[in-house]
């Protein structure tokens, strides 16, 4: 799932795989953020990073979202 952009490699997450992923805490659907670097769970107010096309769905890698960020996903 690599896409060559000049000398840099850009990784993309498979949209079909994204449909199967759920929040590990609530088992609710995840949304991808605008720049496609995080999967967001509005229910838990948490964003999980996507590293080299691989979502890291563990709390130790996640970050808490601000109210402003959550409002964007409603």
C-alpha positions in Angstrom: 0.0 0.0 0.0 2.8 2.4 -0.8 2.5 5.3 -3.1 5.7 6.9 -4.4 5.8 10.7 -4.2 9.2 11.9 -5.4 11.7 10.3 -3.1 9.3 10.0 -0.1 7.0 7.0 0.4 3.4 7.7 1.3 1.4 5.0 3.0 -2.3 4.7 2.7 -4.8 2.7 4.8 -7.0 0.3 2.9 -10.6 1.7 3.0 -12.1 -1.8 3.1 -9.9 -2.6 6.2 -11.0 0.7 7.8 -14.7 -0.4 7.6 -13.9 -3.5 9.6 -12.0 -1.7 12.4 -13.7 -0.6 15.6 -12.7 1.2 18.7 -11.1 -1.3 21.1 -12.9 0.2 24.1 -16.4 0.7 22.8 -16.5 -1.5 19.7 -18.0 1.5 17.8 -17.0 2.6 14.3 -13.9 4.7 13.8 -13.6 7.7 11.5 -10.4 8.8 9.7 -9.3 12.4 10.2 -8.9 14.9 7.4 -5.2 14.4 6.8 -5.6 10.6 7.1 -3.1 10.2 9.9 -5.4 9.1 12.7 -8.5 7.0 13.4 -10.9 8.8 15.6 -13.4 7.5 18.1 -15.8 10.3 19.0 -17.5 8.0 21.6 -14.3 7.8 23.7 -12.8 11.1 22.6 -9.6 9.3 21.5 -7.5 9.4 18.3 -5.4 6.4 17.3 -2.4 7.1 15.1 -1.8 5.5 11.7 1.9 4.7 11.2 3.1 3.6 7.8 -0.4 2.6 6.9 -1.0 0.6 10.0 -3.5 1.8 12.7 -2.1 1.5 16.2 -5.2 0.7 18.2 -3.8 0.7 21.7 -4.4 3.3 24.4 -0.7 3.9 25.1 -0.3 5.2 21.5 -3.6 7.2 21.4 -4.2 10.8 22.3 -7.2 12.5 23.9 -9.2 14.8 21.6 -10.3 18.4 22.4 -14.0 19.3 22.3 -13.3 21.3 19.1 -11.9 18.2 17.4 -14.8 16.1 18.5 -17.3 18.6 17.1 -15.8 18.2 13.6 -16.9 14.5 13.6 -20.5 15.0 14.6 
